């Protein structure tokens, strides 16, 4: 009996010892002042698996929550539209009512529309400004995607347009995995974009059905600066075009492609998905002579109190127009220089030097590869203003040379008429200034 009692006492004392140790440790954990930093790291080291698992689960839970919120944002984006901001001052905006009327109709398709749109025009003709203006005015149902110059950010640009945050961009765990796979060459940027884009479009299609039931209209996605994609990976353009065709067929949404490059149009025209492109292609060209002169006058006129002061003469307006024509971006540049005090002579010389670089790039200057054939094309265009596309190509020994010259921004392609003309008034101005080289 004595032996059993001693054993029982010993057992109790051991329990009490363990309990005391546990309570003492708990007390230390509760009091941060009694827990040395060293003990924290020991605790993490001894329980690293549990700590890692808790961190991953917390990370995933947070990212999943943000994703759920983002999906709600997509419905909101469709309801109000993305309403892109204008990138120019309102007093520098040139109103073009006829073009605005066409754009307004394009951005409000009915439920039965079964084709997508392509809008083209040279750099600086005001395409982006006009489309942003109308997208903002209409708002509801219009999603504007500005294609970034860096291909790596393409997937994010789609998400940003509809307020979607990607799980893999929020989750630290997912970012580390993607970094590891990228460095091991097991995944590339195209694969990441396709994954992100497919996720966006899956959610967007679901949201578009809700939108159609409510408003009896198809939503619109605008792809601006689409030529950025061709420079990096033309297959992505093919994917977007195929999707635009399929969704036009299925009446789920309408795509609008905006491009400044002939290579984009030529690639799109060569594919079967072109069958669902609206014809003719909408081309936004330069301002008319009257619009250009009105714009110059407006920019060079100031109002002081009740007095209107015109800071430019009529002959100076005519000369500025002769140098750059109705290309808005060029008009703005020469007007800024004129108002800054540059003489017309200096402005003219600067434009000649700028255009000459393009001729050099196209190998059209004296003793260069395409000089002689270029002279023939130039003389023909001076007489007729436009040449048929096949006529233009026939001047060259092969289509490859013709394509290279066409890409150098001396000549431009008009898809609606399938013709070629000078790329700008500045090019014509340069040719007349160098008539002894190109017109004799």
Secondary structure, DSSP 8 states (H G I E B T S, - for coil): -HHHHHHHHHHHHHHHHHHHHHHHHHHHHH-GGGS-HHHHHHHHHHTHHHHHHHHHHHHHHHHHHHHHHHHHHHHHHHHH------SS-GGG----HHHHHHHHHHTS-BTT---BEEEE--TTSSHHHHHHHHHHHH-TTEEEEE--SSGGGHHHHHHHHTT---HHHH-HHHHHHHHHHHHTTS--HHHHHHHHHHHHHHHHHHHHHHHHHHHSB-EEEEEETTHHHHHH-HHHHHHHHHHHHHHHHTTSEEEEEEE--HHHHHHHHTSGGGGGB-SS-EE-----HHHHHHHHHHHTEEEETTEEEE-S-HHHHHHHHHHHTT-HHHHHHHHHHHHTT--HHHHHHHHHHHHHHHHHHTT-STTSTTHHHHHHHHHHHHHHS-EEHHHHHHTSSSHHHHHHHHTTTSEEEETTTTEEEES-HHHHHHHHHTHHHHT-
